[in-house]
Amino acid sequence: MEKVKYRKSLNDYEDVKRMQSYYFEQGEEKGFAKGEAKGKVEGRAEGRAEGRAEGRAEGATEAKRQMVLSMREKGFDIKFISEITGLNEEEVQNISREH
């Protein structure tokens, strides 16, 4: 009778260990999937933010370029354009030459 109780107890213990292992694996898989999804979302958001910042910088550069060209067409001198745009005189000259 004691052997039967012992074997049942041992079987119960092994069942509990298998269930723990199974649930641990399930939790690990869910956690991994959740972490992967969160990482993708954060990566996309970071990529969008970087893209927007890059686009703004390019837009600002293009706006200054257009301003230089417009001011040169109206006869403003390079030194004055440099002071207004914040570009150095060489940059203003290079933009003027491109056009």
C-alpha positions in Angstrom: 0.0 0.0 0.0 2.8 2.4 0.8 4.5 1.6 -2.5 1.2 2.5 -4.3 1.0 5.8 -2.5 4.6 6.5 -3.2 4.2 5.7 -6.9 1.1 7.9 -7.2 2.9 10.7 -5.4 5.8 10.3 -7.7 3.5 10.3 -10.8 1.7 13.4 -9.5 5.0 15.1 -8.9 6.2 14.2 -12.5 2.8 15.5 -13.8 3.3 18.8 -12.0 6.9 19.1 -13.4 5.6 18.5 -16.9 2.9 21.0 -16.5 5.3 23.6 -15.1 7.6 22.9 -18.0 4.8 23.2 -20.5 3.4 26.4 -19.1 6.9 27.9 -18.8 7.5 27.1 -22.5 4.1 28.6 -23.4 4.8 31.7 -21.3 8.3 32.0 -22.9 6.8 31.8 -26.4 4.1 34.4 -25.6 6.7 36.7 -24.0 9.0 36.3 -27.0 6.2 37.0 -29.4 5.0 40.0 -27.4 8.6 41.3 -27.2 9.1 40.8 -30.9 5.9 42.7 -31.7 6.8 45.5 -29.4 10.3 45.7 -30.9 8.8 46.0 -34.4 6.4 48.7 -33.3 9.2 50.7 -31.6 11.5 50.2 -34.6 8.8 51.5 -36.9 8.2 54.5 -34.7 11.9 55.2 -34.5 12.3 54.8 -38.2 9.4 57.2 -38.8 10.8 59.8 -36.4 14.2 59.6 -38.0 12.6 59.9 -41.5 10.6 62.9 -40.4 13.7 64.6 -38.9 15.7 63.8 -42.0 12.9 65.2 -44.2 12.7 68.4 -42.2 16.5 68.9 -42.4 16.3 68.3 -46.2 13.4 70.7 -46.4 15.2 73.4 -44.4 18.3 73.0 -46.6 16.2 73.3 -49.8 14.4 76.4 -48.4 17.7 78.1 -47.7 18.9 77.1 -51.2 15.8 78.7 -52.8 16.2 81.8 -50.6 19.8 82.2 -51.8 18.8 81.9 -55.4 15.9 84.3 -55.0 18.0 86.9 -53.2 20.8 86.6 -55.8 18.3 87.2 -58.6 17.1 90.3 -56.8 20.7 91.6 -56.6 21.5 91.1 -52.9 25.2 90.6 -52.3 26.7 87.4 -50.9 27.7 88.8 -47.6 24.2 90.0 -46.8 22.7 86.7 -47.9 25.2 84.9 -45.7 24.1 87.0 -42.7 20.4 86.4 -43.4 20.5 82.7 -44.1 23.2 81.7 -41.6 25.2 80.0 -44.4 28.8 81.0 -44.9 29.8 83.1 -47.9 31.4 80.1 -49.6 28.1 78.1 -49.3 26.2 81.0 -50.8 28.6 81.3 -53.7 28.4 77.5 -54.4 24.6 77.6 -54.4 24.7 80.7 -56.7 27.0 78.8 -59.1 24.8 75.7 -59.3 22.0 77.8 -60.8 
